Amino acid sequence: MTQTTSAPPATLSPSAPQAAPTGPQSSSTPTNSRLGAVRAWFAGTPGRMRALLILAAVVAVLFGAAAAQGFRQSAGALQRAEENTAQLVRIQAIHTNLVSANANATNAFLVGGLEPPAQRQQFVDSMSTAANLISEAATAQPADQEALGALNATLLTYQGLIEQARANNRQGLPIGSQYLKDASASLQTDSLPLVTALVKANEERVATEFNNVGKGSVWLYLAGLATLIVLGLTLYWLARKTHRYLNVPIAAAAVLVLLTMLVGGTSLASASGAAEDTRGDAYADTLALSRARIAAYDAKSNESLTLIARGSGAAFEEAWKKSSGTVDDQIAASDTNGPGLTSLWSTYKTVHVAIRRDDDGGNWDQAVDKAIGSGGQTSNAAFTTFDKQSGDSLNAVSDLTQANLADARDGLPPIAWLGLPIGIVAALLIVWGMSQRLEEYR
């Protein structure tokens, strides 16, 4: 009997290469898995609900941010208008003090010898006040610093010429009158053009901010309309898909947006109207009275210069007429105490006509007495009365301008701070309302 044996199983050599697996490998990457999950999350009617939820919620939050921005813009414009108006008043006060100082210097020069201490003190006070205002204005508005620095430099030249005129006048030297004319010319050609440019720049800033007050409502209305459209379309789509005519939370979000638009829009319109009223009334009066006072002091300086010129002051008289006409025009443009100031300025003009009549008639000493006297029918007495009344009126309308702008800004509701929370509340209402419908698909 034959015995067969089976061969032992073959063994692989450790060095023998292993066959690589063949065929495609089906392993999904994490990125593909996430994309698939996102597609599934937005698939079907529930997915569209989720997409609408995100869109409406984001739009609601953006509405809140836009409403806040609109109120910040309007409130900021009112604040900047208030600050720029204060700066404009400072610059005009600098202008007034400079022409006031020049008027006192020229009038005191007519006395001859040592000028009256009171007028000298008025000159010193006016120049000191102007210097302090220049420092305040440079701090308040950095954009004006360069021009104000240049103005300071010109005033050093002006004051130097005035001191030379005083020194020569005390000694009875005729050259003193030339120094005085040079000082006045320096003020007119070097200093006052810088002040005029500063006034113009600040008037433009104020006008820009007045125009910007009403622009805050653009943010509110555009964002509000866009949000209401999105919410309206969301409610319409839900009504068609779910056959339920009203989703209360989403409708409440729409009402919240609408109320914010109505309350905010009304407040912004009221603030804009108040700013425009202030611009046309108190602010316009501030400008007119400031210009009137500046022109009045300029006229007073030219009145003295006509007498100092002793028969050759025709150019100064023409300048007086021009300045006096400006005073009349600016008083007429002002609604504040117009008739009273008109009467006071007319009284001064009457005295000036008498001065010119005496001077032209050869009575120079009598004309000077009318110009430098402080009582009765004198130029100084009439001008001082006008100066005090116009100064009081200017302070009143300037304060009123500041108060009106501050009231308009303070009267705005705090939507600048509540705008974003309002948007978030509206977004939460949208999430709540849409979640109710999504629950029905689970």
Secondary structure, DSSP 8 states (H G I E B T S, - for coil): -------------TTS------S------HHHHHHHHHHHHTSHHHHHHHHHHHHHHHHHHHHHHHHHHHHHHHHHHHHHHHHHHHHHHHHHHHHHHHHHHHHHHHHHHTT-SS--HHHHHHHHHHHHHHHHHHHHHHHH-GGGHHHHHHHHHHHHHHHHHHHHHHHHHHTT-THHHHHHHHHHHHIIIIIHHHHHHHHHHHHHHHHHHHHHHTTHHHHHHHHHHHHHHHHHHHHHHHHHHH--S--HHHHHHHHHHHHHHHHHHHHHHHHHHHHHHHHHTHHHHHHHHHHHHHHHHHHHHHHHHHHHTTS--HHHHHHHHHHHHHHHHHHHH--SSHHHHHHHHHHHHHHHHHHHHHHHTT-HHHHHHHHH--SSS-HHHHHHHHHHHHHHHHHHHHHHHHHHHHHHHHTS-THHHHHHHHHHHHHHHHHHHHHHHHHTT-
